[in-house]
Amino acid sequence: MAHTKTPAGMALMALAFAAIQSCSYSIKVANQSGTAQPDPMNREMGFYNGKEVKVIDTVVNLSLLQNGAMVIPDCGRCGFHSVEYKITFGAMLRNTFTFGKRKSIKVKYVCTKTLNQ
């Protein structure tokens, strides 16, 4: 393991780490005109701070005839404030090694604040 402590070995490890990190991505769609459902207990840093976040984190078994569509629980009359779909390197590996038969899905969504709140 002495070869990983050389500058070339460290550079190779940094390049491999950067390549793995680039395989993770998320897509976020947000409603600009609505107000998010508040949650004062949520102290998550960033976009979801102070918002009531609902998470769906599951593995779906897909057959040849399924298209992979899923139904997100209803937010009521006001609709969605934001929806985020995230895929990680591990999820890509699972999908690759199972030949597309198992797909990891992680969805975060926030409902819009109702009018009487």
PyRosetta script that sets phi, psi and omega in degrees:
from pyrosetta import init, pose_from_sequence

init()
pose = pose_from_sequence("MAHTKTPAGMALMALAFAAIQSCSYSIKVANQSGTAQPDPMNREMGFYNGKEVKVIDTVVNLSLLQNGAMVIPDCGRCGFHSVEYKITFGAMLRNTFTFGKRKSIKVKYVCTKTLNQ")
pose.set_psi(1, 2.9)
pose.set_omega(1, -178.5)
pose.set_phi(2, -67.9)
pose.set_psi(2, -23.6)
pose.set_omega(2, -177.4)
pose.set_phi(3, -72.2)
pose.set_psi(3, -17.1)
pose.set_omega(3, 178.5)
pose.set_phi(4, -80.2)
pose.set_psi(4, -12.3)
pose.set_omega(4, -180.0)
pose.set_phi(5, -90.0)
pose.set_psi(5, -4.3)
pose.set_omega(5, 176.9)
pose.set_phi(6, -78.3)
pose.set_psi(6, 159.1)
pose.set_omega(6, 178.4)
pose.set_phi(7, -58.7)
pose.set_psi(7, -37.6)
pose.set_omega(7, 179.3)
pose.set_phi(8, -67.5)
pose.set_psi(8, -40.1)
pose.set_omega(8, 178.4)
pose.set_phi(9, -65.8)
pose.set_psi(9, -40.7)
pose.set_omega(9, 178.1)
pose.set_phi(10, -65.0)
pose.set_psi(10, -40.9)
pose.set_omega(10, 178.4)
pose.set_phi(11, -64.5)
pose.set_psi(11, -40.2)
pose.set_omega(11, 178.6)
pose.set_phi(12, -64.7)
pose.set_psi(12, -41.4)
pose.set_omega(12, 177.7)
pose.set_phi(13, -65.5)
pose.set_psi(13, -39.6)
pose.set_omega(13, 178.2)
pose.set_phi(14, -65.5)
pose.set_psi(14, -38.9)
pose.set_omega(14, 178.2)
pose.set_phi(15, -66.4)
pose.set_psi(15, -41.8)
pose.set_omega(15, 177.8)
pose.set_phi(16, -64.0)
pose.set_psi(16, -41.8)
pose.set_omega(16, 178.7)
pose.set_phi(17, -63.5)
pose.set_psi(17, -41.3)
pose.set_omega(17, 178.7)
pose.set_phi(18, -65.3)
pose.set_psi(18, -37.7)
pose.set_omega(18, 178.8)
pose.set_phi(19, -66.0)
pose.set_psi(19, -40.4)
pose.set_omega(19, 178.9)
pose.set_phi(20, -66.9)
pose.set_psi(20, -40.8)
pose.set_omega(20, -179.6)
pose.set_phi(21, -67.2)
pose.set_psi(21, -29.6)
pose.set_omega(21, 179.9)
pose.set_phi(22, -73.6)
pose.set_psi(22, -12.0)
pose.set_omega(22, 178.9)
pose.set_phi(23, -83.4)
pose.set_psi(23, -4.5)
pose.set_omega(23, 177.4)
pose.set_phi(24, -102.3)
pose.set_psi(24, 136.3)
pose.set_omega(24, 177.7)
pose.set_phi(25, -151.6)
pose.set_psi(25, 162.4)
pose.set_omega(25, 174.4)
pose.set_phi(26, -140.4)
pose.set_psi(26, 150.2)
pose.set_omega(26, 178.1)
pose.set_phi(27, -121.1)
pose.set_psi(27, 124.9)
pose.set_omega(27, -177.5)
pose.set_phi(28, -122.2)
pose.set_psi(28, 129.5)
pose.set_omega(28, 176.6)
pose.set_phi(29, -119.6)
pose.set_psi(29, 126.4)
pose.set_omega(29, -176.6)
pose.set_phi(30, -127.4)
pose.set_psi(30, 147.2)
pose.set_omega(30, 176.7)
pose.set_phi(31, -88.4)
pose.set_psi(31, 117.6)
pose.set_omega(31, -176.3)
pose.set_phi(32, -79.5)
pose.set_psi(32, -23.7)
pose.set_omega(32, -175.3)
pose.set_phi(33, -94.4)
pose.set_psi(33, -9.0)
pose.set_omega(33, -178.7)
pose.set_phi(34, -99.2)
pose.set_psi(34, 163.2)
pose.set_omega(34, 175.9)
pose.set_phi(35, -107.0)
pose.set_psi(35, 131.9)
pose.set_omega(35, -177.5)
pose.set_phi(36, -70.3)
pose.set_psi(36, 149.6)
pose.set_omega(36, 174.5)
pose.set_phi(37, -63.5)
pose.set_psi(37, 120.8)
pose.set_omega(37, -175.1)
pose.set_phi(38, -77.5)
pose.set_psi(38, 150.5)
pose.set_omega(38, 172.1)
pose.set_phi(39, -144.3)
pose.set_psi(39, 96.7)
pose.set_omega(39, -176.1)
pose.set_phi(40, -65.0)
pose.set_psi(40, -17.3)
pose.set_omega(40, -179.9)
pose.set_phi(41, -81.9)
pose.set_psi(41, -14.8)
pose.set_omega(41, -178.9)
pose.set_phi(42, -80.5)
pose.set_psi(42, 111.8)
pose.set_omega(42, -179.3)
pose.set_phi(43, -109.8)
pose.set_psi(43, 23.0)
pose.set_omega(43, 178.6)
pose.set_phi(44, -65.3)
pose.set_psi(44, 134.0)
pose.set_omega(44, -179.2)
pose.set_phi(45, -73.1)
pose.set_psi(45, 149.2)
pose.set_omega(45, 174.3)
pose.set_phi(46, 97.3)
pose.set_psi(46, -146.6)
pose.set_omega(46, -171.8)
pose.set_phi(47, -60.6)
pose.set_psi(47, -36.3)
pose.set_omega(47, -173.2)
pose.set_phi(48, -90.4)
pose.set_psi(48, 7.6)
pose.set_omega(48, -178.8)
pose.set_phi(49, -63.0)
pose.set_psi(49, 123.2)
pose.set_omega(49, 177.6)
pose.set_phi(50, 78.3)
pose.set_psi(50, 8.6)
pose.set_omega(50, -179.6)
pose.set_phi(51, -111.2)
pose.set_psi(51, 148.0)
pose.set_omega(51, 177.2)
pose.set_phi(52, -80.8)
pose.set_psi(52, 106.9)
pose.set_omega(52, -174.5)
pose.set_phi(53, -102.1)
pose.set_psi(53, 133.3)
pose.set_omega(53, 174.2)
pose.set_phi(54, -112.6)
pose.set_psi(54, 136.8)
pose.set_omega(54, -174.4)
pose.set_phi(55, -122.2)
pose.set_psi(55, 134.6)
pose.set_omega(55, 170.4)
pose.set_phi(56, -116.2)
pose.set_psi(56, 115.5)
pose.set_omega(56, -179.4)
pose.set_phi(57, -129.3)
pose.set_psi(57, 103.9)
pose.set_omega(57, -173.3)
pose.set_phi(58, -147.2)
pose.set_psi(58, 167.0)
pose.set_omega(58, 173.4)
pose.set_phi(59, -115.9)
pose.set_psi(59, 124.8)
pose.set_omega(59, -176.9)
pose.set_phi(60, -104.9)
pose.set_psi(60, 131.6)
pose.set_omega(60, 173.5)
pose.set_phi(61, -88.3)
pose.set_psi(61, 123.6)
pose.set_omega(61, -177.8)
pose.set_phi(62, -111.0)
pose.set_psi(62, 137.9)
pose.set_omega(62, 172.4)
pose.set_phi(63, -102.1)
pose.set_psi(63, 179.3)
pose.set_omega(63, -177.9)
pose.set_phi(64, -64.1)
pose.set_psi(64, -28.4)
pose.set_omega(64, -174.1)
pose.set_phi(65, -94.9)
pose.set_psi(65, -5.7)
pose.set_omega(65, 179.3)
pose.set_phi(66, -90.4)
pose.set_psi(66, 150.7)
pose.set_omega(66, -179.7)
pose.set_phi(67, -103.8)
pose.set_psi(67, 0.0)
pose.set_omega(67, 176.7)
pose.set_phi(68, 82.7)
pose.set_psi(68, 13.5)
pose.set_omega(68, 178.8)
pose.set_phi(69, -74.3)
pose.set_psi(69, 144.3)
pose.set_omega(69, 176.3)
pose.set_phi(70, -136.2)
pose.set_psi(70, 155.2)
pose.set_omega(70, -178.3)
pose.set_phi(71, -105.4)
pose.set_psi(71, 125.9)
pose.set_omega(71, 176.6)
pose.set_phi(72, -89.9)
pose.set_psi(72, 135.7)
pose.set_omega(72, 179.7)
pose.set_phi(73, -53.4)
pose.set_psi(73, 149.7)
pose.set_omega(73, -174.4)
pose.set_phi(74, -68.2)
pose.set_psi(74, 143.9)
pose.set_omega(74, 176.6)
pose.set_phi(75, -101.2)
pose.set_psi(75, 6.7)
pose.set_omega(75, -179.7)
pose.set_phi(76, 90.6)
pose.set_psi(76, -160.4)
pose.set_omega(76, -174.9)
pose.set_phi(77, -71.6)
pose.set_psi(77, -26.8)
pose.set_omega(77, -174.1)
pose.set_phi(78, -81.9)
pose.set_psi(78, -25.7)
pose.set_omega(78, 174.9)
pose.set_phi(79, 91.7)
pose.set_psi(79, -164.0)
pose.set_omega(79, -175.8)
pose.set_phi(80, -92.9)
pose.set_psi(80, 140.0)
pose.set_omega(80, 171.8)
pose.set_phi(81, -87.9)
pose.set_psi(81, -45.4)
pose.set_omega(81, 178.8)
pose.set_phi(82, -153.7)
pose.set_psi(82, 151.6)
pose.set_omega(82, 177.3)
pose.set_phi(83, -136.1)
pose.set_psi(83, 133.2)
pose.set_omega(83, 178.2)
pose.set_phi(84, -128.7)
pose.set_psi(84, 128.2)
pose.set_omega(84, 175.1)
pose.set_phi(85, -108.9)
pose.set_psi(85, 127.8)
pose.set_omega(85, -175.9)
pose.set_phi(86, -127.0)
pose.set_psi(86, 138.0)
pose.set_omega(86, 174.8)
pose.set_phi(87, -129.6)
pose.set_psi(87, 137.6)
pose.set_omega(87, -178.0)
pose.set_phi(88, -112.6)
pose.set_psi(88, 172.3)
pose.set_omega(88, 178.9)
pose.set_phi(89, -61.5)
pose.set_psi(89, -40.8)
pose.set_omega(89, 178.6)
pose.set_phi(90, -63.3)
pose.set_psi(90, -38.5)
pose.set_omega(90, 177.7)
pose.set_phi(91, -65.8)
pose.set_psi(91, -38.0)
pose.set_omega(91, 177.0)
pose.set_phi(92, -65.3)
pose.set_psi(92, -41.1)
pose.set_omega(92, 177.8)
pose.set_phi(93, -62.6)
pose.set_psi(93, -43.7)
pose.set_omega(93, 178.8)
pose.set_phi(94, -60.2)
pose.set_psi(94, -44.3)
pose.set_omega(94, -179.9)
pose.set_phi(95, -64.8)
pose.set_psi(95, -37.4)
pose.set_omega(95, -179.2)
pose.set_phi(96, -69.9)
pose.set_psi(96, -48.8)
pose.set_omega(96, -174.5)
pose.set_phi(97, -76.3)
pose.set_psi(97, -15.6)
pose.set_omega(97, 174.5)
pose.set_phi(98, -100.3)
pose.set_psi(98, 11.6)
pose.set_omega(98, 179.4)
pose.set_phi(99, 54.8)
pose.set_psi(99, 38.3)
pose.set_omega(99, 175.1)
pose.set_phi(100, 81.2)
pose.set_psi(100, 8.6)
pose.set_omega(100, -177.4)
pose.set_phi(101, -86.5)
pose.set_psi(101, -20.3)
pose.set_omega(101, 177.1)
pose.set_phi(102, -128.5)
pose.set_psi(102, 127.4)
pose.set_omega(102, -177.7)
pose.set_phi(103, -127.7)
pose.set_psi(103, 125.9)
pose.set_omega(103, 176.2)
pose.set_phi(104, -82.3)
pose.set_psi(104, 131.5)
pose.set_omega(104, -178.3)
pose.set_phi(105, -127.4)
pose.set_psi(105, 128.4)
pose.set_omega(105, 174.0)
pose.set_phi(106, -129.5)
pose.set_psi(106, 117.2)
pose.set_omega(106, -178.9)
pose.set_phi(107, -125.9)
pose.set_psi(107, 130.3)
pose.set_omega(107, 172.0)
pose.set_phi(108, -112.8)
pose.set_psi(108, 135.4)
pose.set_omega(108, 176.1)
pose.set_phi(109, -142.9)
pose.set_psi(109, 153.2)
pose.set_omega(109, 179.8)
pose.set_phi(110, -126.8)
pose.set_psi(110, 130.9)
pose.set_omega(110, 177.7)
pose.set_phi(111, -83.9)
pose.set_psi(111, 159.8)
pose.set_omega(111, 177.8)
pose.set_phi(112, -81.3)
pose.set_psi(112, 145.2)
pose.set_omega(112, 178.7)
pose.set_phi(113, -63.8)
pose.set_psi(113, 135.3)
pose.set_omega(113, 178.3)
pose.set_phi(114, -72.9)
pose.set_psi(114, 159.4)
pose.set_omega(114, -172.9)
pose.set_phi(115, -67.9)
pose.set_psi(115, -29.5)
pose.set_omega(115, -175.1)
pose.set_phi(116, -91.2)
pose.set_psi(116, 9.3)
pose.set_omega(116, 179.6)
pose.set_phi(117, -97.9)
pose.dump_pdb("model.pdb")
